[in-house]
């Protein structure tokens, strides 16, 4: 069945403390994000994503930041939790936070519609100075986080450059990649979406925020006028290669018309199919028309390649 989810992603620039310290700085940050959220709440998003280190002040020294974090504690997270509960949405809150053992992580905490923590991902691949100067340790786990609309794979900034993490997530078949960052990543955003066969939503500080389909198409992005983007995507979709599926896709469209969708990004030889109704899922369509998925096709081709009978002497 069609499984639409509305996503809002922010590219709000880091703000300065204007000389505020202690609790005043915390209050200023909460006020800032309260104002930012008002931009997207009328769209009634299912998920709101903020950039990496969203509550960090750009003009503080490292010592000042550490003192600020001690005062902040979980106050900003609790603000986002209250907003998630009040607006019945998920929020991906990305910030530096202290662990029970006193060590620090750069993490994205997924807050659910009740204001509870659905899961936490800690940045696996830190920029070296995050540890040597900031005292932050690398995360070691990368598990998808379950929500009521699908499975989320969280990625933070520098993570986007590492195949090790991408392949861990691809094996878990996420529905959506949630990217909180200080850098954009360029072509890597679409590459991750296609590799993981998942939608991708990036919240990037002071840079374009993009929502990308599993076939690498940019569906929506923020602009120089608006530092946020909101878009609805259908997660009930699958990538299929065209080889062997042409007639099956034609038959599917002939039978169901606008209840299904086949989108061709061009040049890729793969298309994205989706159920656009409440009568059946995309998996039902795949079963009914015996459609071979992209990964099935590639695995079958690899098996052919590795068969000694098919390899030149």
Secondary structure, DSSP 8 states (H G I E B T S, - for coil): ---EEEEEEE-------TT--HHHHHHHHHHHHHHHHHHHHTT--SEEE--TTTT--TT--HHHHHHHHHHHTTHHHHHHHHHHHHHT-EEEEEEEEE-TTS-EEEEEEEE-TTS-EEEEEE-SS--HHHHHTT-B--------EE-SS-EEEEEEGGGGG-HHHHHHHHHHT-SEEEEEESS--THHHHHHHHHHTSEEEEEETTS--EEE-TTS-EEEE--SS-SEEEEEEE-SEEEEESTTTHHHHHHHHHHHGGGEEEEE-SSSSEEEEEE-SSS--HHHHHHHTT--BHHHHHHHHHHHHH-GGGS--
